[in-house]
Amino acid sequence: MDRQKKSTRPYSPASRVGVAQYFDPGWLQPGKHKYALLNPLHVAQADRTDLDCRPLKTPSNKVREHLLPQLVCLESLSVAQCESLAVRIGQYAQRGSMFLSALLQSNADADEMIGHFRFTLEQSRPDSRKRWWLRCYDPKVFRHLCWLLENASMDRLLGPITCWRWPNQYGQWHALKRYAAPDLSIRVPLLSPSQWPCIDRMASLNAVIGRLAMLAPEAVASFDDYRKLDSLLVKAQQLGLTGVEDRQLYAEQAARFHPYIHDHPDMQRRLDQTVETQGSYVRRCEDLSAQSLHDMARELETIT
């Protein structure tokens, strides 16, 4: 079952993401995907020694090369190696892990690809003199860039890549084709000042998505759901919840039980007490069961 529905937001790359499919070994055949991305922190070294891997180095990153994300040149693999790689991808998927972070279609050579990633992986940020690492190779980051970026920015992120295919937490793969070939001679920041705070919230956002994927998967079925969850994290902060876990719980409750669950007098009281005492909202909610929150949601529906 395709658990990831398309976004309805116009002019968003998310609206062009292809329907999810389970891994097809034919994707590794010549002419399908020229490259792949691999995160060595998630793949055992013994499982990748036979692959033609090139580290994606950037000017400011001093991490050792074998720990950096790797560009895998699939065209150099023999038929037997492709078959072996397909088996490994399936084995990791059965364990709930991702062997490859992405499959990439491109006509560029490896040096061009590495040069492009030198730009995309390190970004400048307003009011900061440092270079910031953008983990676009991580599927749990790339999925959010699909709804966060506009088409022009996504095309700059893709650069020489004509199609980016990535796995989700259910073992299905999504694909996004480049909208238009960008002028790569002009290097401009991929993210606007207003988009950087979302990057900062992404770890929290993914934590909430992970919880809801287990407890209420229907609440994280589309890119629009991701955007709404991010808005809930922002609202929680605006209300005065300072703790990361407090804001995550606030977003989870609204997405899982009722979008206005916090308008219920009982929940409003808990929020007010948390903000007034600068205490823990998580602790304030320890006595709440899923049933009690469902009951509150029904009460809200009756009132409205």
LINCOR-V751551 format. One record per residue. N is the residue number from 0. RES is the residue in one letter. BURIAL is 1 if it has 24 or more other ideal C-beta (glycine too) atoms within 12 Angstrom, else 0. D_LAST is the distance of its C-alpha to the last C-alpha in whole Angstrom. Layout:
<<N	RES	BURIAL	D_LAST> <N	RES	BURIAL	D_LAST>>
//
This chain:
<<0	M	0	34> <1	D	0	33> <2	R	1	30> <3	Q	1	30> <4	K	0	29> <5	K	1	30> <6	S	1	28> <7	T	0	27> <8	R	1	28> <9	P	0	31> <10	Y	0	34> <11	S	1	33> <12	P	1	36> <13	A	1	33> <14	S	0	33> <15	R	1	36> <16	V	1	36> <17	G	0	38> <18	V	0	36> <19	A	1	37> <20	Q	0	40> <21	Y	0	42> <22	F	1	45> <23	D	0	48> <24	P	0	52> <25	G	0	53> <26	W	1	51> <27	L	1	54> <28	Q	0	56> <29	P	0	58> <30	G	0	57> <31	K	1	53> <32	H	1	52> <33	K	1	55> <34	Y	1	53> <35	A	1	51> <36	L	1	50> <37	L	1	50> <38	N	1	49> <39	P	1	52> <40	L	0	50> <41	H	1	48> <42	V	1	51> <43	A	0	54> <44	Q	0	57> <45	A	0	59> <46	D	0	57> <47	R	1	57> <48	T	0	61> <49	D	0	62> <50	L	1	59> <51	D	0	60> <52	C	1	58> <53	R	1	58> <54	P	1	57> <55	L	1	54> <56	K	0	56> <57	T	1	55> <58	P	0	57> <59	S	0	55> <60	N	0	54> <61	K	0	57> <62	V	0	55> <63	R	0	58> <64	E	0	58> <65	H	0	57> <66	L	0	54> <67	L	1	53> <68	P	1	51> <69	Q	1	53> <70	L	1	54> <71	V	1	55> <72	C	1	58> <73	L	1	57> <74	E	1	60> <75	S	0	62> <76	L	1	61> <77	S	0	64> <78	V	0	62> <79	A	0	63> <80	Q	0	61> <81	C	1	58> <82	E	0	58> <83	S	0	58> <84	L	1	55> <85	A	1	53> <86	V	0	54> <87	R	1	53> <88	I	1	49> <89	G	0	48> <90	Q	0	50> <91	Y	1	47> <92	A	0	44> <93	Q	0	45> <94	R	0	45> <95	G	0	41> <96	S	0	43> <97	M	1	44> <98	F	1	48> <99	L	1	48> <100	S	1	45> <101	A	1	46> <102	L	1	48> <103	L	1	49> <104	Q	1	51> <105	S	1	53> <106	N	0	57> <107	A	1	57> <108	D	0	60> <109	A	1	59> <110	D	0	60> <111	E	0	58> <112	M	1	55> <113	I	1	56> <114	G	0	56> <115	H	1	53> <116	F	1	51> <117	R	1	53> <118	F	1	51> <119	T	1	48> <120	L	1	48> <121	E	1	49> <122	Q	1	47> <123	S	0	47> <124	R	0	44> <125	P	0	44> <126	D	0	45> <127	S	0	47> <128	R	0	50> <129	K	0	50> <130	R	0	49> <131	W	1	46> <132	W	1	46> <133	L	1	43> <134	R	1	43> <135	C	1	42> <136	Y	1	44> <137	D	1	42> <138	P	1	39> <139	K	1	37> <140	V	1	37> <141	F	1	38> <142	R	1	35> <143	H	1	33> <144	L	1	36> <145	C	1	35> <146	W	1	31> <147	L	1	33> <148	L	1	36> <149	E	1	36> <150	N	1	39> <151	A	0	42> <152	S	1	41> <153	M	1	41> <154	D	1	44> <155	R	1	46> <156	L	1	45> <157	L	1	46> <158	G	1	49> <159	P	1	52> <160	I	1	49> <161	T	1	49> <162	C	1	46> <163	W	1	44> <164	R	1	43> <165	W	1	42> <166	P	1	40> <167	N	1	37> <168	Q	1	36> <169	Y	1	36> <170	G	1	40> <171	Q	1	39> <172	W	1	40> <173	H	1	39> <174	A	1	41> <175	L	1	41> <176	K	1	43> <177	R	1	44> <178	Y	1	43> <179	A	0	47> <180	A	0	50> <181	P	1	49> <182	D	0	52> <183	L	0	53> <184	S	0	56> <185	I	0	53> <186	R	0	51> <187	V	0	48> <188	P	1	45> <189	L	1	43> <190	L	1	40> <191	S	0	39> <192	P	0	38> <193	S	0	35> <194	Q	1	35> <195	W	0	37> <196	P	0	34> <197	C	1	32> <198	I	1	36> <199	D	0	36> <200	R	1	32> <201	M	1	33> <202	A	0	34> <203	S	1	31> <204	L	1	29> <205	N	1	32> <206	A	1	31> <207	V	1	27> <208	I	1	28> <209	G	0	31> <210	R	1	28> <211	L	1	26> <212	A	1	28> <213	M	0	29> <214	L	0	26> <215	A	1	24> <216	P	1	26> <217	E	0	23> <218	A	1	22> <219	V	1	25> <220	A	1	26> <221	S	1	26> <222	F	1	28> <223	D	1	24> <224	D	1	23> <225	Y	1	26> <226	R	1	25> <227	K	1	22> <228	L	1	23> <229	D	1	25> <230	S	1	23> <231	L	1	21> <232	L	1	25> <233	V	0	25> <234	K	1	22> <235	A	1	23> <236	Q	1	26> <237	Q	0	25> <238	L	1	23> <239	G	0	26> <240	L	1	27> <241	T	0	30> <242	G	0	31> <243	V	0	31> <244	E	1	30> <245	D	1	27> <246	R	1	26> <247	Q	1	26> <248	L	1	24> <249	Y	1	21> <250	A	1	21> <251	E	1	22> <252	Q	1	19> <253	A	1	16> <254	A	1	18> <255	R	1	19> <256	F	1	15> <257	H	1	12> <258	P	1	13> <259	Y	0	11> <260	I	1	12> <261	H	1	14> <262	D	0	12> <263	H	1	12> <264	P	0	14> <265	D	1	17> <266	M	1	17> <267	Q	0	17> <268	R	0	20> <269	R	1	22> <270	L	1	21> <271	D	0	23> <272	Q	0	25> <273	T	1	26> <274	V	1	27> <275	E	0	29> <276	T	0	31> <277	Q	0	31> <278	G	0	31> <279	S	0	30> <280	Y	1	26> <281	V	0	27> <282	R	0	29> <283	R	1	26> <284	C	1	24> <285	E	0	27> <286	D	0	26> <287	L	1	23> <288	S	0	23> <289	A	0	21> <290	Q	0	20> <291	S	0	19> <292	L	1	17> <293	H	0	15> <294	D	0	14> <295	M	1	12> <296	A	1	11> <297	R	0	10> <298	E	0	9> <299	L	1	6> <300	E	0	5> <301	T	0	6> <302	I	0	4> <303	T	0	0>>
//
